[in-house]
Amino acid sequence: MTGDVRITVTRTLSKEQQARRERLLDAARRLAHEGGYHAVTMHDVADRAGVARATVYRYFATKDHLLTEVAATWAHRITADIDALAVGETPVERLTALLERIVRVAAEERTLTSAIIQAVTSDDPSVDDARTVLFLFVRDRLSAAIGGPVPERDEIEIVLGHVLLAALVSLSSLRRPVEEVALMVRTAGRMVLAGALAAAPARPETPDSHEN
């Protein structure tokens, strides 16, 4: 063979298999919360979940793959009540409220945040698919917070996704104060979205607009 070929197989899990997978994710999350990235081993996850050690590898190729899936469940949890969280009458208000919410929850769980950020940013190829799904989910949450149509929506979501990742790195790896990081995401959200709205082409006038 001239090169490696990686095939991703999607399969439907039975109710029992789904429950086992969720136990593994919960075990990994708790280990990461308690001791960070290095506290999570596939053996310890299996022991904590009460399954055979080989079972972990049936669901997750590597530790980084497992922790990236933990990151996805974490993201779902803290944005599940997005309608209540994304308060405000304008897209800017709703967006900045969501970004700040994520930062503050991450700050309360810095050890866990540090572990999942280390996994998500890994160069482990087994992380690729799970990371893509996670990033698309985050974009969807940002889009839902913005609400109505805005110019260059895709570009805004991508930029703010990178801003959010930088914010979480600042919290977890650089140990920056939460108020500083919260200000960063609020400012970035406001400036990026307001800039896009300001750059939108003016709506052409209609004949009715000149009538008294």
N, C-alpha and C positions, 0 to 999 in steps of 0.2 A: 504493500500500500504506500502511496506517496504522501498521505496525510491522514490526520485523524478526522473522523466524522462523528459528530455528536447528534444523537437523535433524542428528541423530547417526546415522551409518551404520555398522553393524557388519558387517565382512566377514571371511571366512576367508582367511588369508594362506597362500600356497604355502610350501614349505620354503625356497625361495630368497628369497622376500620376508621371511620370518621371520628368516632369517640376516642379511639386509640391515638390517632394523629393529634387530636386536641389535647390529650393528656401529655403527649410529648412536647407540644408547644408550650403548655402551661409549666411543665417542669423546667424547660429551658429558660423561660421568662423568669421564673422564681430564682433559679441559679444565677442568672445574669443580674437580677435585682440585688441579690445578696452579695455577690462577689465580683461582678463585672465579667468582661470577656473571657479572661483566663480561668474563671471558675466553671465555665461551661465546657464539659467534655461529653462526647457521645455516650461514654460509659456511665457517667453520673446522671445524665438525662434519662437513660434507660432505667437506672436504679430508682431514680426519683419517681418516674412514671409507673414503675412496677411492671416493666416488660422485659423480655429478653434483649440483650444488648444488640444482637444482630437485627432486631426488629426496627431499630432506629433508622438503619440504612435502607430499609424498604420504602421509607417515606422521604428521607432527606439524604442527599448525596454526601454532604459535608457539614461540618459545624457552621460554616458561614452561610450555607444554604438554609440550615435550620434557623439561625438567628435572623436572617433576612425575612423568613416567613413569620418569625416573632414580631419583627418590625411592622409587617403588614397587619397583624392582629392588633398591635398597639395603635397603629394609625386608624384602624376601623373603630376601635374603642373610644378614642378621644375625639373623633369627629362624628360619632353616631347621632348625636343630637345637634346636628349642624344648624337646623332651623332655629333652635333656641339660642345657639351660640353666636351665630352670625347676625347679631343685632344691629339695627341701624336702618335708616331709610334710604341711604345711598349705597352704591356699589363699594365706594371707598370705605365707608363705615363698616359694612359687613365683612369685607375682605380683611381689613386690619384687625377686627375683633377676632376672626378665626386664626390669623397668624399669631397674634399675641396669646391666644388660648393654647396653641400647640407649644409655644415656647415656655409658657408657665408650667404646663404639665410636665414637659421634658425636664425643667429645672427641678421639679419635685422628685424626679426619678433619674438623677444624673448618672448613677452607676449603670442602670439599665440602658439609658440613652447612649452612653459611651460604648456599651457592648454592641448594640444594634447598629450604630453608626460605623463602627469598625468592620462589622460584617458586610453591611450594605456597600461600603466603599472598597471592599476586597477585590483583588484581581482574579479571584477564584472563578473559573468559567461556569461552575455549577450555580452560581448566584445570578447569572445573566437574566434568565427568564423571570425568576421571582422578583428581581430588582425592577425589571421593566413593568411588570404588573403593579408593583408598589408605586412607581413613579406615575403611572397612568391613573391610579386611584387618587393620588395626591392632586394631580391636575384636575380630576373630576370634582374633588372637594373644593378646590380653589374656584373652579368655574361655578359651582353651585352657590358659593358665597357671593361671588360677583353678581350673579342673578341675570339681569337682562342683557341684551346685546351690547357689546362694546367693540370698538375697532381693534384689529390685530389681537384678537382674543387668544389664539394659539401662542403667539409670541409672548404675551403677558404671562400666561400660565407657565411656560418654560422658564422664563426669567425668574419669576417668583418661586418656582420650585427650587431653583439653584440658590436663591436667597435664603429660603427656608433650610436647605441642607447646610449652607454656610453658618446659619444661626445655630443649628444643632451642634455643629463642630465647635463653634465658639463656646457653647455651654459646656460640652462634654470634654473636649480635648484641651481647649485653651483656658477653661475655667473662668470665663468672663462672667461678671455679675448679671443676674437675670434682668435687672432693670435696663442695663445697657443693651442687652440683646433684644429685649422687648421693644425698646426705642428703635433699634435698627430695623426690625421687621415692620413696625408701624410706618416708619419713614419711607422705607423701600416700597411698601404696598401703596402708600399714598402717592408718592412721586411717580411710580411706574404707571399706575392706573390713571392718575390725573393727567399725566403727560400724553397718554394715548387718547384720552377724551379730548384734550385740547388740540391735538393734531388732526382730529377727525375733520374731513372736508365739510364745509358748510353745506347745509341742505339747500338745494336750489329753490328759489322763490317760485311760487305758483301764482297764476293770475289772481286768485282769490286773496293773496296776501296783500295786494294793493287796494283792496276795497275797504271802504269805511264801514 
